[in-house]
Amino acid sequence: MKTTEMLVNPTHHSNSSQILYRRPPLRKTFVHGLDGATSSFRILSLPKRHKNNRRITCPTSTIRAISSSPSITDNFQEEEEKRESEIEEETIAVKAVVTVQPTVTGFFKSLGLDRGLDDIQDLLGKTFLLELVSADLDPKTGEEKETVEGYAHKIGKKEDGIKYEASFKVPIKFGHIGAILVENEHHKEMYVSDIVLDGLSNGPLNIICGSWVHSKFNNPEKRIFFTSKSYLPSQTPSGLRRLRDEELVKLRGNGEGERKHIDRIYDYDVYNDIGDPDRKFKLSRPVLGGEERPYPRRCRTGRPPCESDTLAEKRSGRFYVPRDECFSEIKQLTFSAKTLYSVLHALSPSLANVMADKDLGFPYLTAIDALFSKGVDLPTIGTEGFLRKVMPRVVKTMDSGKDVLRFEPPETINRDKLFWFRDEEFARQTLAGLNPCSIRLITEWPIKSKLDPVIYGPQESSITEEMINQEIGGIMKVDEAIKQKKLFILDYHDLLLPFVHQVRELKGTTLYGSRTVFFLNPDGTLRPLAIELTRPPHLDSPRWNQVFSPCWHSTGVWLWRLAKVHVLAHDSGYHQLVCHWLKTHSITEPYVIATNRQLSIMHPVHRLLHPHFRYTMEINALAREALINADGTIETAFSPGKYSVELSSVAYDKEWRFDLQALPADLIDRGMAVEDPNSPHGLKLTIEDYPYANDGLIMWDSIKEWVTDYINHYYPKASLVESDQELQAWWTEIRTVGHADKKDEPWWPVLNTPNDLIEILTTMLWVTSGYHAAVNFGQYTYGGYFPNRPTIARTKMPTEDPDEEEWKSFVKKPESALLKCFPSQLQATRVMAVLDILSNHSPDEEYLGEKMEKAWADDPVIKAAFERFNGRLKVLEGIIDEKNENPNLRNRNGAGIIPYELLKPFSTPGVTGKGVPYSISI
């Protein structure tokens, strides 16, 4: 019998006395919690004692039909009822130990009145009221059994937390314990880690809580924690069905009112809190979500509308997220997101004060190097040493006692100070850098736009066949290169072109639509061939368009370098706003909300997804507060400016598809692979040495095998998927509510069979783990030295409608033109500080496949499947190390090249450029 479905032991007593029974009662049948997918019934027998006091079970064969006179039957029935009444009074002793995490700002450090009242409750032994819930209905009445209550009192502190203990006298016919109700008698909320029940027949029962429990003075409703055994809805033990349904109803809320800090309510809303029109009219931003600007939904907070714009929501205080989605307070002290909050709310404003001229650029290239050697003086912020404590990696204290913002050189520049300058590195990073997800195969020539030519000019690209032949003519012609799959493109033309004139009205930035073409060399590396920059026609301004190529003349060389700056700024913006924010953080939030609204914590799919959703809603709320908000870091330091998040809405509308977030489908869609049953992973890569795809496909297959083992265990029959009401409601809500603006798209996968579910879940798990790691944890490595990936291009190309003075200045000192185009000092340092935090692994990071969830460990089949998963990930670590040492793989090995490790599953703390956490938690 599994630990999670334990019966209270009918022979275990708190004292040594033996209970003697004159005769066993008639057996009663009752519906029990079910193992597997089919219903089963159990007979519960009470023990019979012989004179030698040995326990035996009355065999089924001793039960006989009794035929007697009414008087004898009546006497027998009366005797049975009397004996059963006596037996029901018999109890066993069960002890519960509750582990609570200490808090810093909560009840352990509070010196107010509430703290005194809570101390009294501790002394009285009434910290928690616990109620044991039977998984079984009463066989006589068919109703739920009465709970067994006990108060918990504080017994001491250990390494894993503060301990509280409660004792229970549990009737021997109570049945299996299926859940515990908890009422917090304190005036402060408490973070409960787990509750361990001892005294049961099969050993201790550990109920994992991992949740904040509100004070009963704030909310009288008791919290329920179920055991770790998973059940499909139809298999729920009879005594838990009502509680399972009611818990989901509570989590959904009623869609009304403003959410409070202690609430655990999951609901949807549009993105209408990015702007802050009540503070400044220029901070108004359009609503994202709806027919005009499609977008995924976020968590509803219920705040009142702004006074100056009723469509916008007030930005008051910290943004609400359901209480269990928040970081535990202990975790906040070391977690990267807490540091990010400090950077955004404390460091960024202080930098603005230090750098009075926010538009001031770097006077020379060596001034950029000074960010790593000398640093930037900082004013005192808050308490002494505040920033130094939360950001010890980048904030240093000098001998003078003054704090200095001084960055650690990223590994890229440590290995090669000129890596950012080289064309081959520019090309290599499209396959093995921070954004390896945008490059596509060119399948048709000429390259054409899909935009309206009346508005945006000719659809056909100005990159001609003659231009490409001039670059690769010694190897092959364009038509042959297309046929042999040798030409690739970064195409930001159609996405950016509609924003060009809006962005150009902003101060200190500019924008083009861009296309960059690459050729696949015989050795497997890429060679950049041409960059096309376009400004569409506007009012009295005609269309401007120019193609730049690698050149052997100084003027052409510098124009090519400046064109690369623009393309890199486009790629940086697309990476951050689309590949990173939209395609991981934003699209995942509806999955988190729907999972908590529609799948009980008892549901096996909920328990599979849970570690992949930890802290995502909290980090997303922080991003809305101070990262993607009006005048936040993204708007002030990336090329699209105030249109940044709006641009991601266009990308969501035009590009995002759930089915294409599966790695194999994405590679096929971009022309980077074709289906091939004879190749590893069933795919043949167009570029064999494509590090992101090579490592990613191994991880994808490992995740899929784990999900397959897991789902086939709980859904041995296809009909169980179709009949699972919670599961079907979950998938329907994700499609029609969480992603409401995409609800009618034909590409949504159906959910009829276990294989359908495996594909859907594998995609979700990949996005939240491997894909997010690939586009996040290399940010400082590749962007920490910002000339490699400038986030903004502030000036137009010298050849775009130049006046005589501008052209002379460029020719005389082209380096000055480059520095003016780069981000300003304020923009660069602000972004570098954020990228350092975003790339950092906290000491308590939870890596994919490393730690087994309690619910998985309690099922031997799932435990074995997870151990196989863990083993596959360890093998992947070795495979990646071996590939990085292979000199024939030139996109991951060579002079000055850093190895591609972003998909190595495990890591030590810090900025390591490797490690794949379960979830999007930073």
Sequence and secondary structure as in RCSB ss.txt:
>XXXX:A:sequence
MKTTEMLVNPTHHSNSSQILYRRPPLRKTFVHGLDGATSSFRILSLPKRHKNNRRITCPTSTIRAISSSPSITDN
FQEEEEKRESEIEEETIAVKAVVTVQPTVTGFFKSLGLDRGLDDIQDLLGKTFLLELVSADLDPKTGEEKETVEG
YAHKIGKKEDGIKYEASFKVPIKFGHIGAILVENEHHKEMYVSDIVLDGLSNGPLNIICGSWVHSKFNNPEKRIF
FTSKSYLPSQTPSGLRRLRDEELVKLRGNGEGERKHIDRIYDYDVYNDIGDPDRKFKLSRPVLGGEERPYPRRCR
TGRPPCESDTLAEKRSGRFYVPRDECFSEIKQLTFSAKTLYSVLHALSPSLANVMADKDLGFPYLTAIDALFSKG
VDLPTIGTEGFLRKVMPRVVKTMDSGKDVLRFEPPETINRDKLFWFRDEEFARQTLAGLNPCSIRLITEWPIKSK
LDPVIYGPQESSITEEMINQEIGGIMKVDEAIKQKKLFILDYHDLLLPFVHQVRELKGTTLYGSRTVFFLNPDGT
LRPLAIELTRPPHLDSPRWNQVFSPCWHSTGVWLWRLAKVHVLAHDSGYHQLVCHWLKTHSITEPYVIATNRQLS
IMHPVHRLLHPHFRYTMEINALAREALINADGTIETAFSPGKYSVELSSVAYDKEWRFDLQALPADLIDRGMAVE
DPNSPHGLKLTIEDYPYANDGLIMWDSIKEWVTDYINHYYPKASLVESDQELQAWWTEIRTVGHADKKDEPWWPV
LNTPNDLIEILTTMLWVTSGYHAAVNFGQYTYGGYFPNRPTIARTKMPTEDPDEEEWKSFVKKPESALLKCFPSQ
LQATRVMAVLDILSNHSPDEEYLGEKMEKAWADDPVIKAAFERFNGRLKVLEGIIDEKNENPNLRNRNGAGIIPY
ELLKPFSTPGVTGKGVPYSISI
>XXXX:A:secstr
  GGG BB TT  SSS     SS    EEEE   STTS  EEEE   EE TT  EE   GGG       HHHHHH
HHHHHHHHHHHHHT EEEEEEEEEEE  SSSTTT  SHHHHHHHHHHHTT SEEEEEEESSB TTTSSB   EEE
EEEEEEEETTEEEEEEEEEEETT  BEEEEEEEE SSS EEEEEEEEESBTTS EEEEEEEEE BTTT  S EEE
E S    GGG  GGGHHHHHHHHHHHH  S S   TT     EE B  S  TTT GGG    BSSSSS    EE 
    B SS TTSB   SS    GGGS  HHHHTT HHHHHHHIIIIIHHHHHHH S TT   SSHHHHHHHHHT 
EE    SSTTHHHHH TTTEEE TTS EEE     HHHHH TTGGG HHHHHHHHHHSS TTS EE  SSS B  
S HHHH  SB S  HHHHHHHHTTT  HHHHHHTT EEEEE HHHHGGGHHHHHTSTT    EEEEEEEE TTS 
EEEEEEEEEE  BTTB  EEEEE   SSHHHHHHHHHHHHHHHHHHHHHIIIIIIIIIIIIHHHHHHHHHHHHS 
TTSHHHHHHHHHHTTHHHHHHHHHHHTSSTTSHHHHHSTTGGGHHHHHHHHHHHT  SGGGSHHHHHHHTTSEEE
 TTSGGGEEESSS  HHHHHHHHHHHHHHHHHHHHHHHH SSHHHHHH HHHHHHHHHIIIIITGGGTT TTS  
  SHHHHHHHHHHHHHIIIIIHHHHHTTHHHHHSSGGGS S   S  TTSS  HHHHHHHHH HHHHHHHHS  H
HHHHHHHHHHHHHT B TT  BTTTS  HHHHTSHHHHHHHHHHHHHHHHHHHHHHHHHT TT TTT STT    
 TT S   SBS S   BSS   
